[in-house]
Amino acid sequence: MPQEDYSKLLQTIMALSLEQKMTLLSVLEESLQDNMPNPPKITVSTIEELNQKLDEGLEDINSGNVIPAEVVNQRLHEKYGI
């Protein structure tokens, strides 16, 4: 979204009544929850298990099993305009 369009949209939102803003907030919150993946749940019972999980995560990073920052930034820009 071009900055000019964003500024106009922001002005329009700021001119809404409190009730309209709350409705918009609710709609936005719902749309974000629908699109946000849930991270996998990790359950550990001991410090050793926790350390093992942390080591596994670091191994993934070291082996390149990551999403490059450029890709993350592009996705954020496309989805949220940031």
C-alpha positions in Angstrom: 0.0 0.0 0.0 1.5 3.4 -1.0 2.3 5.7 1.9 -0.3 8.2 0.7 -3.1 5.6 0.7 -2.0 4.4 4.2 -2.1 8.0 5.5 -5.6 8.5 4.1 -6.8 5.2 5.6 -5.3 6.1 9.0 -7.1 9.5 8.9 -10.4 7.7 8.1 -9.9 5.3 10.9 -9.1 8.1 13.4 -12.3 9.8 12.4 -14.4 6.8 13.3 -16.5 6.7 16.5 -15.3 4.7 19.4 -17.9 2.0 18.7 -16.8 1.8 15.0 -13.1 1.6 16.1 -13.9 -1.2 18.5 -15.7 -3.1 15.8 -12.8 -2.6 13.4 -10.4 -3.8 16.1 -12.4 -6.9 16.7 -12.5 -7.7 13.0 -8.8 -7.2 12.6 -8.1 -9.3 15.7 -10.1 -12.2 14.3 -8.4 -11.9 10.9 -5.0 -12.1 12.5 -5.9 -15.2 14.6 -7.2 -17.0 11.5 -3.9 -16.5 9.6 -1.4 -17.0 12.4 0.0 -20.5 12.6 0.3 -21.9 16.1 3.8 -22.8 17.0 4.3 -26.5 17.9 3.8 -27.2 21.6 6.9 -28.5 23.3 6.6 -30.2 26.7 9.6 -31.0 28.8 9.9 -32.5 32.2 13.5 -31.9 33.1 16.3 -29.4 32.5 18.0 -32.1 30.4 15.1 -32.3 28.1 14.9 -28.5 27.8 18.6 -28.4 27.0 18.1 -31.1 24.4 15.3 -29.2 22.7 17.4 -26.0 22.7 20.3 -27.9 21.2 18.0 -29.3 18.5 16.8 -25.7 17.7 20.4 -24.5 17.5 21.3 -27.4 15.2 18.4 -26.4 12.9 19.8 -22.9 12.7 23.3 -24.0 12.1 22.3 -26.4 9.4 20.4 -23.6 7.6 16.9 -24.9 8.4 15.6 -21.3 8.7 13.7 -18.7 6.7 16.1 -16.0 5.5 15.4 -12.5 7.0 14.8 -11.1 3.5 12.0 -13.6 2.9 10.4 -12.8 6.3 10.7 -9.0 5.7 9.1 -9.5 2.2 6.2 -11.5 3.7 5.6 -8.8 6.4 5.7 -6.1 3.7 3.2 -8.0 1.5 0.9 -8.9 4.3 1.0 -5.8 6.6 2.6 -3.1 4.5 5.6 -2.8 6.8 
